[in-house]
Amino acid sequence: MPSPFDPELRTYDEDRAIHGDYPLKLRMLMRAKTIVKKAIATGTPVEPFDEPYTVIAILGQSNAAGAGIEVGGTAPTPPNPRVHQWPGCGRYRGRKPLAAIDPLLHEVPTNGVGFATEFGSLLADASAKPVLLVPTARGDTSFWPKNGYSWNPANTDVRVNLFKYACKQIDSALKFSGQPLSGILWHQGESDGPLTPAELYQEQFDLLIATLRVRYGPVPFILGGLSPEYMRFGPPKLAGIDAVHKDTPNRHPNARFVEPPDGMLNGSPGVPGVAEDPHFTAEAGRIIGRRMFSTYQEMTSAGS
């Protein structure tokens, strides 16, 4: 049997034993913490705009939800009062919009900065229209069923099917706003690297995109790439997931791939005492948000 310390030689079954479900006791603890986090999530209520919103959905795992830490020498972007969020959890879920302030309220509250607020702010300024972000991401999730979650639209066995959860949130936001969906931002794949063969990932990812298109039309689908830095020290099988992402525009019309910045992770791999961390810094998140917006402008002529 290959050594568990040699990721180049491990099988997917061996990787799933290492990177898949947490032990039962830890899963139960995680579930309890999730319940508490959702219960106390509040955010800042705002009055809805009378003018039509541009509605943008955010799907994926932790880098979509926002896990970025501010690094010395960078300054956070002030919240844009023209950007609201339709909360994915907490006491106001499905009831009223909140100010789009990091951390956004996704499937569970996070504690960092992502790309969505930067994207939303640029879109609101360029279009002179208010923006409603629909945060639906969840960290450490995959298409492969892990800890009771899955992004696979066809999976009916997991406790929480995140694709169905995301659609429910989007539908709720569209009903509230009275507007169609204008775009989808996606960032995910780190967890699937050691769990899902690239060909299976592509099959399930394509099903997700195709099903979203059936529900919401051929809206722009913009996906951010995995960190080049993390791919150098993370699971070797991430290369297959990355290849699927880069090829997505060839398989789906009105889909674009956005290159991420390199060398901008919260952790510093190779430095003793510093944990390897696949999460982009807050500034990297803002860079991704700017690149996604530039791509969105090219696709839609927003703000022109």
N, C-alpha and C positions, 0 to 999 in steps of 0.2 A: 504493500500500500504506500503511495507517495506520502512524503512527509507533509504534515499540515503547515510546515514553515516554508514550503516550496510552492508558491502560488502558480508557477508556470506548469506544474505537473498535476495539480489537483483536478479531480473530476468535479462536475457540477454538483453531484450528490455530496461530495466532501465539502465543497464550498458552502452548500446550503446548510450543512451541519454547523458550520462556523459562522456564517453571515445571515442565516435565516432567522426563524423564530427564536425569541428570547426564552429562557427557562420560564416555566409556568408562573413561579412566584414573582419573577420580575415583570412578566406580562400583566399580571393582576395589579401590581404596584403601579405600573405605567397607566393602566386603565383608570385606576382610582385617581391618580394625579390629573389625568385628562378631564375627568368629571369635575374636579374641583376647579381647574383652570377655566373650563367653560362656564361654570356657575358664577365665577366672580368677574368674568370678562365684561367690561362696560363700554369703554370708548367714549367719545365726545359727541353727543347727539347734535344734529344741525337741522335747520329748516330746509326742506327740499327746494330746489330751484323751480321756478315757474316755467322756465324755458326747457327745451328737450335736452336730455342727457345723451352723451356718447357713452355707450356701455361696453366695457372691456373686461373680459374674464381672465383670471390668472389661475393656471392649473400646474400641478407638479409636486415636487417634494421640497426639501428645506431651503434650497437656494431660490425657489420661487416664493416660498412663504416668507423668507427673509431671516437670515442668521448672521448678517454682516456686523462686525464690530468696527466702531470708529477707531481709526489709527491716528496717532499724533500728527498734526500738521494738516489734517483734512477737516472740513467743516460740513455739518449736515445741511442739506437743502431745506430752507424753511417750508413748512406745509403750505400748499397752495389752496386758498379758500374756495377755489372753483373746482376742487376735486373732492368727491365724497366716496365713501365705500359702503357697500351693501354687506353688512357683517355676516361672516360665516359661522359664528358662534356667539354665545353670550345672551344677555337678556333682551337685546334688541334685534336678534336674528329674525329676519323675515318681517320686521315691523317698521323700521325706519332707518334712514341713512345716518352714517356717522362721518365725522371728519376723517379724511384719509391721512392719518398720522402713523408713522412707523412706531411699533410693529402693528401691521394690519391684523384684523381678526379673521384668520383663515379657519380651517376645520377645527383647529385648536390654536389658541394664542401662541405667538412666538416671542422672542426677546431681542430680535435684531432687525437689520435694515435689508431690504431686498431691492428689486429693480422697478417694482410696479409704481411707487409714488413718483419716482423721477419721470417715468414714461407718462403717467397721468398728468403731471404738471406741464410737461412740454406740449402734450396734446391740447390741454385746455388753453394754454397761452397761444398756440399756433392757430387753433380753430375758433377761438373766442366763444367756445361753447363749454358748458360744464361737463365734467367727466364723472361717471359712476364706475368705480372699480368693483369687481366681484371676486374677492379672494376665496379660493377653494383648495389651496395646497395643504399638504401634510408632510412633515419631515419623516425621513427614514421609511419611505414607502416605495412600492415597486409594482410591476405587473404581476410578478410572482407573489403568491399570497404570503404575507409576512405579518405576524402579530395581529392577525384578524383584519388586515387591510389589503386591498388590491385595486390597481387602476384598470384591470382587464374588464372591459364592458360585459364580457360573456361569463365572468365568474359569479356564480350564484351561491357559493359556499361560504364566503368570508363574512365576518360580522359587519364590516363596513365596506361596501363597494364604492370607492372614491369617485369613480366615473359617474355613477348614479347620483351620488351626493352632489357633485359639481353641477350636473344638469338640473337638479332640484333647486340649487341656489341661483343658477342663471335664470331659470324659468321664473322664480320669485322676483328677481331683480327686473326682468323684462315686464312682468305684470305691473310692478310698482311704477316703473318709469314710463310705460306705454311706448317704449322704443325697441327696435330690433337690436340684436347683438351686433357690434361693429368690429370686434376683433378678439382673438384668443392669444394669450402669451403662455408659453410652455417652457418649463425647465425641470428636467428629471432625468434619471438614468444611472446615477451613482450607485443606488442600492441594487439595481438590476444587473450590474456588471458581473458579479460573482454568482448570480442566481439564475439568470435567464440566457440561454443561447441566443446569439444575435438574430438568427433566422426566426426564432419564436418571438423575440422582442419585436421585430419588424412586423410580424403578422398581427400581434395584439395592438401595437402602436398604430398601424394602418387602420385597424378596426375602430380604434378610438377616434381617429381623425375623420374617417368616413361616416361614423355614426353622428359625430358632432355636425358634420356638413348636412346630413339628412335633417337634423333637428333645426339648425340655425342658418342654413344656406352656406354658400362658398365664401364665408368671411375670411379675412386675412388670418393665417395661422403662422405665428412667428415663434421659433424655438431657439433657445440659447444653448450654445455648446458647453460640453463639460470642460472643467478647468484643465488646461494643458499641464499645469503643475501637478495637479492631483493624478492625472493619468500617468505621470512619470513615477509616482511612488505608490499609487493605489493598485487595485486588482488588475492584472494584465488583461483580463477579458473585457475591461472597459473599452478597449480599442474597437471591439465589434459593435458595441452600443453607439460609440461615436461615429462609426462609419454609417450606421443606419440613420442617425440624425442628419449627417451631412448630405445624404442621398435623398432625404425626404422631399425637397423641392422637385426632384426628378419623378417622384411617384405621385405627388399631389399638386394640382394647380393651386395658385394663390397661397402657397406656403413658402416661407423663407427661413434660412438658417443664419444665425448671427454668431460670429466668432466672439469668444469671451476674451478678457484680458488675461495675460500670463503673469505668474508671480505675485498674485494678489489674494492669497488665502489668509484666513485668520491665524492659522498655525504656521510653523516654519519647519517643514520636514527636514530631517537630518540633523537638527540641532538638539543636543542632549537635553532632556527634561521638558521639551516642548512637544505636545501631542500632534500627530498628523491630523490635519483638519481639512476636509473637503469643501468647507464653506467659504464663499467669497467674502472679502471685507465689505464694509459699507460703501466705500468709494468704488470698489469693483462693481457692486450692485448698481450704483448710479451710472457707471460707464455702460453697463449692459442695458440699462434703461434708455440711455441716450442712443445707443446703437439700434435698439429695437424700435425706438421712435423714428429714427432716420429711415429705417427699413419700412416702417408703416407709412411714412410720408410718400416714399417711392411707390408703394403699392396702392395708395388711395388718393394721393394729392391732397392730404389733409393739410389745412392751413394755407393752401396756395390761393 
